[in-house]
Amino acid sequence: MPLVNAVGVFACALSPALVLGALVVYPHPYLVILALSGAFGFVVAFMLCGLVWTLLSPLRGSVVALMLCSTVIMELGRWGMYWCHDQVQDKVASLSGVASHRVADGSPPLALFAEQFAWATAIGTGIAATHGLLMTGRLYGDAMQVGSVYLDHCAMSRHGLAALTSLAFVTLQVLWTVYGFTHAYPSGSKRSISLIFTSHAAASSITFLHADGAPPSMQCGGVSLALLYSLVFGFGALAARTAMRELSRLGDSSLAK
């Protein structure tokens, strides 16, 4: 039964990353490298969060302060990945005799956007997969304790709650990365960048509602999951609308030429 639970949790939590990895990332070696770099970058940001928590003792007394600090570090890491990839591609493209994976500048705007969307998805997939593994990895050690899988007042097991929570964050990590890399960071829009940070902080805050110290009626995850998935669908709709507007604009500019 523990093996069945493990397969179910990981399949649910990592399903977006697994699908994107198999259909979008894996067929292209360059995108595989980008996904691995995204995973590495997230691990480095995660370690920095732990270092800050260790060195700044005042943060240990405030979960909210720790969450906000961690969110800042994670989002700076996401922007750093965008900046590094953009700089590396510029340097490689300027070298004679060295192949670059970047579409030529003279290519149609739609091709440039598609390339940007592809490597944003790859990096987002690497970040999402790593985040999902970190969220679910310690679950089974805790579940070895007697009475830790189910709570008396909850119909859903902690495995199920962890799987659905991780699924939401895995999906959001991909959406945040794609929205940031294709719109917020290239445009330099402070409003769009702050929207990524705000939604990240909101998602992290929602998980406090079903934490161990929360009221028993909230620990089952009914309220927190409803809020979390409302955020997922809301940000997903925003990202899709932004992408469609960009595609429409690029299509119109191509026709005008």
C-alpha positions as CSV (number, residue, x, y, z in Angstrom):
1,M,0.0,0.0,0.0
2,P,2.8,2.6,0.7
3,L,4.1,1.9,-2.9
4,V,0.6,2.5,-4.3
5,N,0.4,5.8,-2.3
6,A,3.8,6.9,-3.5
7,V,3.0,6.3,-7.1
8,G,-0.4,8.1,-6.8
9,V,1.1,11.1,-5.0
10,F,4.0,11.5,-7.4
11,A,1.9,10.9,-10.5
12,C,-0.7,13.6,-9.3
13,A,1.9,16.1,-8.1
14,L,4.3,15.9,-11.0
15,S,1.8,15.2,-13.9
16,P,2.2,18.7,-15.6
17,A,6.0,18.5,-15.4
18,L,5.9,14.9,-16.7
19,V,3.7,15.7,-19.6
20,L,5.6,18.8,-20.6
21,G,8.9,17.0,-20.2
22,A,7.8,14.1,-22.4
23,L,6.1,16.1,-25.1
24,V,8.0,19.4,-25.2
25,V,11.4,19.1,-23.5
26,Y,12.7,15.6,-24.1
27,P,12.6,15.6,-27.9
28,H,15.0,18.6,-28.0
29,P,18.4,18.2,-26.3
30,Y,18.8,22.0,-25.8
31,L,15.5,22.2,-24.0
32,V,16.6,19.3,-21.8
33,I,19.7,21.3,-20.8
34,L,17.5,24.3,-20.1
35,A,15.2,22.2,-17.9
36,L,18.2,20.8,-15.9
37,S,19.5,24.4,-15.5
38,G,16.1,25.5,-14.2
39,A,16.1,22.6,-11.7
40,F,19.7,23.5,-10.6
41,G,18.8,27.2,-10.3
42,F,15.8,26.4,-8.1
43,V,17.9,24.2,-5.8
44,V,20.4,27.0,-5.4
45,A,17.6,29.4,-4.5
46,F,16.2,26.9,-2.1
47,M,19.6,26.5,-0.4
48,L,19.9,30.3,-0.2
49,C,16.5,30.4,1.6
50,G,17.8,27.9,4.1
51,L,21.0,29.9,4.6
52,V,19.0,33.1,5.2
53,W,16.9,31.2,7.7
54,T,20.0,30.0,9.5
55,L,21.9,33.2,9.6
56,L,19.0,35.6,10.4
57,S,17.6,34.4,13.6
58,P,14.8,36.9,13.8
59,L,13.1,35.2,10.8
60,R,12.8,32.0,12.8
61,G,10.1,33.5,15.0
62,S,7.9,34.6,12.1
63,V,6.7,32.2,9.5
64,V,5.3,35.0,7.4
65,A,8.6,36.9,7.3
66,L,10.4,33.7,6.3
67,M,7.8,33.1,3.6
68,L,8.1,36.6,2.2
69,C,11.9,36.4,2.3
70,S,11.9,33.0,0.5
71,T,9.5,34.3,-2.1
72,V,11.8,37.2,-2.9
73,I,14.8,34.9,-3.2
74,M,12.9,32.5,-5.5
75,E,11.7,35.2,-7.8
76,L,15.1,36.8,-8.0
77,G,16.4,33.4,-8.9
78,R,13.7,33.1,-11.7
79,W,14.7,36.5,-13.1
80,G,18.4,35.5,-12.8
81,M,17.8,32.5,-14.9
82,Y,16.1,34.6,-17.6
83,W,19.0,37.1,-17.5
84,C,21.7,34.5,-17.7
85,H,20.1,32.6,-20.6
86,D,19.5,35.8,-22.5
87,Q,23.1,36.9,-22.0
88,V,24.6,33.5,-22.9
89,Q,22.6,33.4,-26.1
90,D,23.8,36.9,-27.0
91,K,27.4,36.0,-26.4
92,V,27.1,32.7,-28.4
93,A,25.4,34.4,-31.3
94,S,28.2,37.0,-31.5
95,L,30.9,34.2,-31.9
96,S,31.8,33.3,-35.4
97,G,31.7,29.6,-36.2
98,V,29.7,28.7,-33.1
99,A,26.2,27.4,-33.5
100,S,23.5,29.2,-31.5
101,H,20.1,27.7,-30.6
102,R,18.5,31.2,-30.9
103,V,16.4,31.9,-34.0
104,A,18.0,34.4,-36.3
105,D,17.0,38.0,-35.7
106,G,15.7,38.2,-39.2
107,S,13.2,35.4,-38.6
108,P,9.4,36.2,-38.5
109,P,8.3,37.6,-35.1
110,L,6.0,34.5,-34.5
111,A,9.1,32.3,-34.8
112,L,11.0,34.4,-32.3
113,F,8.0,34.2,-29.8
114,A,7.7,30.5,-30.3
115,E,11.4,30.0,-29.5
116,Q,11.1,32.2,-26.4
117,F,7.9,30.3,-25.3
118,A,9.7,26.9,-25.8
119,W,12.7,27.7,-23.6
120,A,10.6,29.4,-21.0
121,T,8.5,26.2,-20.8
122,A,11.6,24.1,-20.5
123,I,13.1,26.1,-17.7
124,G,9.6,26.2,-16.0
125,T,9.3,22.5,-16.3
126,G,12.7,22.0,-14.5
127,I,11.7,24.4,-11.7
128,A,8.3,22.8,-11.3
129,A,9.6,19.2,-11.2
130,T,12.2,20.1,-8.6
131,H,9.6,22.0,-6.5
132,G,7.2,19.1,-6.7
133,L,9.9,16.6,-5.5
134,L,10.9,18.9,-2.6
135,M,7.3,19.2,-1.5
136,T,6.5,15.5,-1.6
137,G,9.9,14.0,-0.8
138,R,9.6,14.1,3.0
139,L,6.0,13.0,3.1
140,Y,6.7,9.3,3.3
141,G,9.2,9.6,6.2
142,D,6.5,11.5,8.2
143,A,3.9,8.9,7.2
144,M,5.8,6.1,8.9
145,Q,4.6,7.6,12.2
146,V,1.5,6.0,13.6
147,G,-1.7,7.9,12.8
148,S,0.0,10.4,10.6
149,V,-1.7,9.6,7.3
150,Y,-5.3,10.4,8.3
151,L,-6.7,12.9,10.7
152,D,-9.8,11.9,12.6
153,H,-11.9,14.8,11.4
154,C,-10.8,14.6,7.7
155,A,-12.0,12.4,4.9
156,M,-8.9,13.2,2.8
157,S,-5.5,11.7,3.7
158,R,-2.5,13.9,4.1
159,H,-1.1,12.1,1.1
160,G,-4.0,13.4,-1.0
161,L,-3.8,16.9,0.4
162,A,0.0,17.0,-0.3
163,A,-0.5,15.7,-3.8
164,L,-3.1,18.3,-4.7
165,T,-1.1,21.1,-3.1
166,S,2.0,20.1,-5.0
167,L,0.0,19.8,-8.3
168,A,-1.1,23.4,-7.9
169,F,2.4,24.7,-7.2
170,V,3.9,22.6,-10.1
171,T,1.4,24.1,-12.4
172,L,2.0,27.6,-11.1
173,Q,5.7,27.4,-11.4
174,V,5.4,26.7,-15.1
175,L,2.8,29.5,-15.5
176,W,5.0,32.0,-13.6
177,T,8.0,31.2,-15.7
178,V,6.3,31.3,-19.0
179,Y,4.5,34.6,-18.1
180,G,7.7,36.1,-16.8
181,F,10.0,35.0,-19.6
182,T,7.7,35.8,-22.5
183,H,6.1,39.0,-21.2
184,A,7.1,40.4,-17.8
185,Y,10.9,40.3,-18.0
186,P,11.4,41.3,-21.6
187,S,8.9,44.2,-21.3
188,G,10.3,45.3,-17.9
189,S,6.8,45.9,-16.7
190,K,6.9,46.5,-13.0
191,R,3.2,45.7,-12.7
192,S,3.6,42.3,-14.4
193,I,6.7,41.4,-12.3
194,S,5.0,42.4,-9.1
195,L,2.0,40.3,-10.1
196,I,4.2,37.2,-10.3
197,F,5.7,38.0,-6.8
198,T,2.3,38.7,-5.3
199,S,0.6,35.5,-6.6
200,H,3.6,33.5,-5.4
201,A,3.4,35.0,-2.0
202,A,-0.4,34.5,-2.0
203,A,-0.1,30.8,-3.0
204,S,2.5,30.2,-0.2
205,S,0.2,32.0,2.3
206,I,-2.8,29.9,1.4
207,T,-0.9,26.7,2.5
208,F,-0.8,28.1,6.1
209,L,-4.6,27.5,6.2
210,H,-4.1,23.7,6.4
211,A,-0.8,23.7,8.4
212,D,-0.5,21.7,11.6
213,G,-1.2,24.7,13.8
214,A,-4.3,25.7,11.9
215,P,-7.9,25.2,13.3
216,P,-9.0,21.6,12.9
217,S,-11.8,22.6,10.5
218,M,-9.2,24.1,8.2
219,Q,-6.6,21.3,8.3
220,C,-8.6,19.1,5.9
221,G,-7.7,21.5,3.0
222,G,-11.2,22.3,1.7
223,V,-10.8,26.0,2.0
224,S,-7.1,26.2,1.1
225,L,-7.4,24.0,-2.0
226,A,-10.4,26.0,-3.3
227,L,-8.4,29.2,-2.9
228,L,-5.2,27.7,-4.3
229,Y,-6.9,26.4,-7.4
230,S,-8.8,29.6,-7.9
231,L,-5.3,31.2,-8.1
232,V,-4.1,28.6,-10.5
233,F,-7.0,29.1,-12.9
234,G,-6.9,32.9,-12.5
235,F,-3.2,33.2,-13.3
236,G,-3.5,30.6,-16.0
237,A,-6.2,32.7,-17.7
238,L,-4.1,35.8,-17.4
239,A,-1.0,34.0,-18.9
240,A,-3.2,32.6,-21.8
241,R,-4.7,36.0,-22.5
242,T,-1.3,37.7,-22.5
243,A,0.1,35.1,-24.9
244,M,-2.9,35.4,-27.2
245,R,-2.6,39.2,-27.3
246,E,1.1,38.9,-28.1
247,L,0.4,36.3,-30.9
248,S,-2.3,38.6,-32.3
249,R,0.0,41.6,-32.3
250,L,2.8,39.7,-33.9
251,G,0.4,38.2,-36.5
252,D,-0.9,41.7,-37.4
253,S,2.7,43.1,-37.7
254,S,3.7,40.2,-40.0
255,L,0.7,40.8,-42.2
256,A,1.5,44.6,-42.3
257,K,4.9,43.8,-43.7
